[in-house]
Amino acid sequence: MLKSIALGAGIGLLAFLAVNRVDIWPLVFVLALVGVFYASAMTGRVNLTSGPGRQASLPGIEFSDIGGQNTAKSELQEALQALRRPHAYAALGIRPLKGILLTGPPGTGKTLLAKAAARYTESAFLFASGSEFVEMYAGVGAQRVRQLFHAARSSAKKQGRGSAIIFIDEIEVMAGRRGQHQSHLEYDQTLNQLLVEMDGMTPQEDVQVLVMAATNRVDLLDQALMRPGRFDRVVRVDLPDREGRRRILELHTRNKPLGPDVELEAVAQETFGFSGAHLESVCNEAAILALREEKATIGMAHFKAAVDKVMLGEKSDRRLREQEIRRVAVHEGGHALVSEWLAPGSVSSVTIAPRGMALGFVRHVPAEDRLLETEAELRHDICVCLAGSAAERLLLGEASTGAANDFEKAWEIARRIIFAGLSELGIVQEEAVSTDVLYQTVHHIMDQERDRVNGFLEGHAHLLEALAGRLAAQETLEGDSVRNLIAEGEIA
Ligand code: ATP
């Protein structure tokens, strides 16, 4: 309204001056400049409340749409009772919860949980990312925090809701420890404003605001944020276990036609360490592969190929030279043979088709999710890592640079053995072990395992030769083919 009156008055004034033969162009120029400046300032402000990804209406996600995460879901639902039953809480004088922090690796469903929380409590939902509050200019971040809280209250009122949930993803970007950033004044002001807003939230307001935030670096957060009365609930959102993975796969295949051979349980078993986002991608990739083959349903082979793709990247069209094919086949054959020797049934497939950065790879079947590992299991893993280069040395006379990554992994496992107190050093503290002693001990472990692997491969060179030959010819072998070949070779 005010804007229209000002605009009308301005145009009238310009017309009056023009009629009276006053030169109006300098004035028009100045007004145009002011207009541009005002518009750009407004764009910055509007950005906060209507920028991409922001959502003020009720999200369509429910807790039942989130697979696994049972502990996180029930902890969260319990904490959300304050918004669902405000009167019961008030009657007992319970201070309502102001903040809930979701912590855990990327892609595990933290954003989904926040959206489901908004639906569960029928709250207005506002989404922001920590990086949106970080600006070079002092005061801008703090102003955006104020606007965000204001927008949360007003959109809840507009939608006729009694509560609003503000979700801040990657909160560590705006709420890291104060005094540590180069432009620390700006960071500190932004965080201070967040603390002020949270402290100002009272049960008496007509709109109850709950701040939910997510991070995978809880160690970086300012301690003031974690004190009781601010984010006093921390909900851990971990990578899903096997059951959780199966459930997530079920959810993401609800809208997809699956072939009769598909066993999601088996896919779940092979995807240890995958997050929900990885699993969603596996389902999507499997469907894309089925479409590429013009199939009406998605089969188990599509899922297997999709797992490889998500784990290692797209098949590359790098063409290997003849000698390279033989070398990669010997290398991967070595890994597969030693893996089957130490843990029969452990190879899911082995291939020499280049994919991502890898020229070939062995896919293992994790029998169970391994949360604890014994010394023997870790030493087995080192043997499997060392087997590729040992096989090359045995059949081709020398090893190649292809084993660098294997050695890195083996080195890391040996360090784990040492710092878990499982090596000859006994129980040690990381800081108390000198680089020299660490180096010697890792070497000792490596030497022991390399001798073991060399001994085994020398005694089974004929099997290695047969496996490498079959791999070079067929490119990919399933675990069962590897085991059949070993069984035939051993009888012969
Ligand atoms: P980041 O920390 O990277 O922001 P996040 O933990 O917030 O990740 P989300 O954004 O919630 O992860 O999940 C990304 C996608 O992964 C979702 O859109 C969904 O498709 C899938 N996803 C992740 N976890 C689950 C789950 N538990 N159940 C079903 N789908 C999931």
Residues whose N, C-alpha, C, O or C-beta is under 5 A from the ligand:
A	BS01	ATP	D65 I66 G67 P105 P106 G107 T108 G109 K110 T111 L112 I248 G276 A277 E280
